[in-house]
Amino acid sequence: MKAIITVIGKDKSGIIAKVSTKLAENDVNIEDISQTIMQEYFTMVMLVDISNTKLDFTKFVSELKELGNSIGVDIYVQHEDIFNSMHKI
C-alpha cells in the first residue's frame, strides 16, 4: 500500500526532518521525494509505502495533519489508489 503526501507552507528549517521523523516513527518508508522552494514557499511531494505502519489510514492522515499544524505547514495525504483514479482520463 502506498500514499502520496504533499507538504506546502512558508519555508523554515526542519520541515523535511520533522515529517520524515514522523514517518519513520510509524514504520512508513519514503520511496520517492521531490521538494522545492518557490520564493519563500516550501513544497514537497513524497511517495511512501504505508504497508508496515500499525496505524489505520485515517489515524495516519490525522497524525500528519496535526504535525503540519504544529510546524505551520499544510500536509495532505492521499491513498495511491485514489490518487491514480483522480488522475486517469
C-alpha positions as CSV (number, residue, x, y, z in Angstrom):
1,M,0.0,0.0,0.0
2,K,1.3,3.4,-0.9
3,A,0.3,7.0,-0.4
4,I,1.1,10.4,-1.8
5,I,2.0,13.1,0.8
6,T,2.1,16.8,-0.1
7,V,3.5,19.4,2.2
8,I,3.1,23.1,1.5
9,G,3.9,26.2,3.5
10,K,6.3,29.0,4.3
11,D,9.8,27.8,4.2
12,K,11.6,27.3,7.5
13,S,14.3,24.9,8.7
14,G,13.3,21.4,9.9
15,I,10.3,20.7,7.8
16,I,11.8,17.7,6.0
17,A,13.4,16.4,9.2
18,K,10.1,16.6,11.2
19,V,8.0,15.0,8.5
20,S,10.5,12.2,7.8
21,T,10.9,11.6,11.5
22,K,7.1,11.2,12.0
23,L,7.1,8.7,9.0
24,A,10.0,6.7,10.5
25,E,8.3,6.5,13.9
26,N,5.3,4.9,12.2
27,D,7.3,2.5,10.0
28,V,6.5,4.4,6.8
29,N,9.2,4.1,4.1
30,I,9.8,7.1,1.8
31,E,10.2,5.7,-1.7
32,D,10.5,8.9,-3.7
33,I,10.7,12.6,-2.7
34,S,10.7,15.9,-4.5
35,Q,10.9,19.3,-2.9
36,T,11.5,22.8,-4.0
37,I,11.3,26.3,-2.7
38,M,9.5,28.9,-4.7
39,Q,10.4,32.3,-3.3
40,E,9.6,31.8,0.4
41,Y,7.2,28.9,-0.1
42,F,8.2,25.3,0.5
43,T,6.6,22.4,-1.4
44,M,7.3,18.7,-1.1
45,V,5.7,15.6,-2.6
46,M,6.5,12.2,-1.3
47,L,5.6,8.7,-2.4
48,V,5.6,6.5,0.7
49,D,5.0,2.8,1.4
50,I,2.5,2.5,4.3
51,S,2.3,-1.3,4.3
52,N,4.2,-1.7,7.6
53,T,2.5,1.0,9.7
54,K,0.4,-0.1,12.6
55,L,-1.9,2.9,12.2
56,D,-5.1,2.7,10.2
57,F,-5.1,5.1,7.3
58,T,-7.5,7.6,9.0
59,K,-5.2,7.8,12.1
60,F,-2.1,8.2,9.9
61,V,-3.7,11.1,8.0
62,S,-4.8,12.7,11.3
63,E,-1.3,12.5,12.8
64,L,0.3,14.1,9.8
65,K,-2.3,16.9,9.8
66,E,-1.6,17.5,13.5
67,L,2.2,17.6,12.7
68,G,1.5,20.1,9.9
69,N,-0.5,22.3,12.3
70,S,2.3,22.3,14.8
71,I,5.0,23.3,12.4
72,G,3.0,25.7,10.3
73,V,2.5,23.8,7.0
74,D,-0.4,22.0,5.3
75,I,0.1,18.3,4.9
76,Y,-2.2,16.4,2.6
77,V,-2.3,12.6,2.3
78,Q,-3.9,10.6,-0.5
79,H,-4.0,6.8,-0.8
80,E,-2.3,5.8,-4.0
81,D,-5.4,4.2,-5.4
82,I,-7.5,7.4,-5.0
83,F,-4.6,9.5,-6.4
84,N,-4.4,7.3,-9.5
85,S,-8.2,7.3,-10.0
86,M,-8.3,11.0,-9.8
87,H,-5.6,11.4,-12.4
88,K,-6.8,8.9,-15.0
89,I,-8.6,10.3,-18.1
